[in-house]
């Protein structure tokens, strides 16, 4: 589990998100970094039991700098106030699907998939769906998937209003083909992230998404 001191550091940072406070609390940040590394290492070890493609990952592949890129953001607060863990066979700087853990008091969640793929990758994913949509239907209709994640994430922001180019409006998989982002998400309670078995319990939930990740990566890696 993430330590209470790390959670409190993130909460305090949320209330004091400016450089002077951060520098004055450098020792607390150093302790947070140790906890962050331990959390990432624990997730890699646990997730690799279910998905061996993750076994070569290291902390640097799965972690994020606490400094935000504020160049194009209206929010100019300089620091992230959550702990993020990204696990993918392609690491966080490539386009392969993967698993994500977001730890933030009152706003924690887990997810997997491909978030806003670029045009070339979007085309590959849609091609895979069009040709093998029964496979995707079997994945999202599986009882455990539906119980934990419901369905694929879909709202007006990541869904086309009409069918994408080159696909008929009555295609059997049109609901999937209209998506622009391909993810499945489930919320985590504060009680869950503070549980001593947090990593094991969360990894078990994420492992349900392995067939979904494999389906997306099959499309992304097939010429």
Secondary structure, 3 states (H helix, E strand, C coil): CCCHHHHHHHHHHHHCCCHHHHHHCHHHHHHHHHHHHHHHHHHHHHHHHHCHHHCCCCHHHHCCCCECCCCCCCCCCCECCCEEEEECCCCCCCCCCEEEEEECCCCEEEEEEECCCCHHHHHHHHHHHHHHHHHHHHHHHCHHHHHHHCCCCCCCCCECCCCCCCCCCCCCCHHHHCECCEEEEEEECHHHHCCCCHHHHHHHHHHCCHHHHHHHHHHHHCC
